[in-house]
Each structure stands twice: as C-alpha cells, then as structure tokens.
Amino acid sequence: MKEAHGDYIVFMDADDYICDSYCEELLENLVRECLDIIYCEETSILLDGKTISHGDSRRVYTWESSKYEYNRHMAHITVWGALYRKEIIKGIQFSEDLYVGEDSVFFAMAVRRARKIGYYDASLYNYRILEMSSCRGMFDKKKYTEIEAWRRICKVFEDWPLTKLSAEAKFAETCNFMISRYSLDAEFDETILNEVIRECRKNLPSLMK
C-alpha cells in the first residue's frame, strides 16, 4: 500500500483469482455512484472443484456508511472482493497480532472512514475454500484471535448505534460458530470455551434485537 501510486486499491488472497472485468466493473460503479468503497459477490470454489455463485443481477445497492449493517444479507467483512478509494484507507494498517480477523478489522476501519459504500450483486471474485486455511481445519490458539478482532470491530463503531448493534450481533454469531465447530478439538480447552461463551452471552441481546 505504501508503494501504490494509483487512486484505488484492491486486495486478493494468494490462492484466489478474479474475473477479467473485476476492476473495470467495480470502478465503473464506484465512480458512477460516488462511492468510497464498493464490494461484490464471490463464487465459492469447493474442494471437489464444484462452484457456488452467490449473485449475478448486476444491481448496485448503496447506503451511507453510518447505516452499514453486518447482519444484512448484503454485508461484507473481508478486504478482498472490494475496491477502495486509496485516500480513505491511507494510514490504516493490518493488525499483525491477529491471525484470524485482521482483514475484518481493516475493513471496519475503512467503512468508518467512508462516506458512502456500495454492494454490487455480481460474482466477480473467485474464492477457493481450502481445508487447512486459517478459518478452517482444527482449532489452534492462533484462531482465537478472531475473538479479539470482533472486540476491536465493535469498538470502531462505538458511536454508530446501528453499525455497533449489528457488529455485536455478528460477534455473537461468530462465538456460536466457534463453539459448534471447535468444541471437540483438543486445543479448544475449558478456559477458551468459557471465554467464548461469555462473549456470546454478552453480545446475544444485540443479536436478538
């Protein structure tokens, strides 16, 4: 990012790939709608080679960033699959102490700086689902950093009531997912389990709302 000379930034995971028109279509819609961030749908590529596309209407939905909701079906939490005006992410750095969730924290800080963001209903990003990626496989202590990531995200939106409420709801969902997925793994010990349960209970009222 420090070496980038253009006006826009996109991110990709090393094992993913994009459609030929990815940058062109995102940029065209970002400029036309006067957006600071625009993100698209992805095609999930499963381990057996099958693909699942999640949308392709080519419609654009926009909203003021302070109205961003993590629990709407058009929500986004990763840095990939999006195009950003470079000026709004200038100075934002990835949290190197987080093994899981560092891109979600970065995206949250970008949303916080943006004025207007958009969702483009087109599957232009191809996301490979790998068995041993950071968000899959067996639990290890590094994956617990996702809990800290969501604490930071909720803090980013401390004075944005709607976004904070939805972030807390997503936090509760994340805790519930971790419990259901990793509770039988050896490294998901009682101390970690109890902490995740506490965070889940703390944020559950927001999920209910």
N, C-alpha and C positions, 0 to 999 in steps of 0.2 A: 504493500500500500504506500510506503514511503517513496518508492521509486515510480509510482504511477503518474503519468503526465496527462492522461485524459480527464474528461469531466464526469465519467461514470465508472462504477466498479461492479464486477460480478465475481462470485465465488463458485468454485466447484470442488467437490470431493474427488480425490485422485482416481477412484475406481468407477466414477460415474461418467456419463457423456451427455451432450446436449444435441438438440435438433439443429439443423443448419440455420434455421431462421430465428433461433433463440434470442440473440442480442437484438436483431433487427425488429422483431415484433414487440419485445418488451420496451425498447427505446421509443418506438413509434407511439405506443400507447402512453408511456410516461410523459412524453413531450405534449401530446395532444390533450391530455387530461391535467397537465400542470402538476405532476406528482413529484414527490421526493423519493419514494420507494414504490416499486411495483414487483409483485411476485406472481408466479404461475403454478399450475398443477404439474404433477410429475407422473411418469409411467414407472411403476414398480417392476423391477426385473427379478423374478424369483430364482431360487437356487436351481430349479429344474429347467430354467430357460423361459418359462411362461411369463407373460407380461399382463399387468393390470393397469389400464389407463383410468384416470380419475376425473376427467372432464375435458370437453373439447367444443364448447359452444362458441368460443372466441368472444364472449362478452366480457366487458370490463366493469367492475364494481369498485366504487371509490368511497372514502369517508375521511373525515378529519382524524388525525392521528389520536387525539384525545378520546375518541369514541371507539378505539380499537378494542376488540373483544377476543380473548384467547379461546373462548368456547363456542364461537360461531363456526359453522362448517367450513367457512372460507378462511379460517385463521391459518397463520404460518408461524413457525418458531425457529427455523433454521436460517443460516446465512445463504446457503445455496438455494437455487431456484428463484433468485431475486436480482433485480438491478437497482443500484443506489446512485443518487447524485453524490459524487465524491465529497462535496462540501459539507454534507450533513454527517458524514462518518469520519471526518478529519479529526485525528487525535484519539479516536476510540481504539482501544487495544483489546486483543483477546486475553482472557484470564488464563494465564499459563498454569495456575494451580488447580484448574478444573480439568478432569479427564473426560467427563461427560457433561454437556450442557454449556460449554464455553461459547459455542456459536449461538445458543439461545439467549445468553446474556448479552452478547454483542448485538443481536437483532433487536432486543428490547431497548438497548441504549440508542440504537438508530431510530426506532419508532418514536422514542421520547423526543428526539431532536427534530423529527419530521413535522411538517405541517399537514400534509395530505398524502395518503398512501392508497394503493390500489391492488386489486386481485384480478388477474387475467385468467379466465377459465379456458386454458389451453395446456395440453400435456406436452411441454417443450423440454422438460428436464427428465433424464432417464436415470433413475436411482437404483443401483444394484443392492439387493438385500443379501448380505454375506453372513454366513453362520457365526463367524467369530469377530464380527465388527464390535465397536465399542459399546453399542446399545443392544447387543445380542450375546448369545453364549452364556456361560456360567457366571455367577456373581463373583466379583472380587472387590476389594476395598476401594479401588480407584473409581468404580462405578457409583459409589456412594456420594461422590462429589456432585452428582445431579441434584441431590437434596440442597446443597449449598447454592447451586446455580439458581434454583427456584426461590430460595430466600432472597437472593440478590435481585432477581427479576421483580419480585413483589415490592422490594424497597425502591426500585427505579420508578415505579408508578405510585408511590406513596400518596401523592396529592392529586392523582387522577382516579376518582372513585370508581368509575365503571371499569377501567382497564385493570385497576388493582383488584377489584372484586373477581374479575374473570381470571386473572393470574393466580389468585389464591385458589379458585376453583380448579384450575389446571394443575396446581401444586397438589391438591388433594387427590386428583385422578392419578398423578404420577406416583404418589406414595402407594395408592391402592394397587397400581400395576406392579410396582416393585415387590410388594408383599406377595401378590399372587404368583409372580413369575419366579422369585428367588427364594422364597421362604424355606425350601427344602435343600438349598445349596449350603455346603459346609461353612463357607466364609460369611454367609448372611446370619451372623450369630445373634444371640439374645439382645446384646447391647444395641446393635444396629436395628434389629427388629423393633425394639421398644421405642427408639428414637423416631423411626419412620412412622410408627403408629401414633406417636404424639403429634407429629407434624400433620398427619392425616386428620386427626380429630380436631386440631386447631383450625384447619382450613376447610373442614367439612361444612360449616354453616354457609360459607361463601358458595360452595358447590350446590347446596340445597337451594339458595336464593337464585 
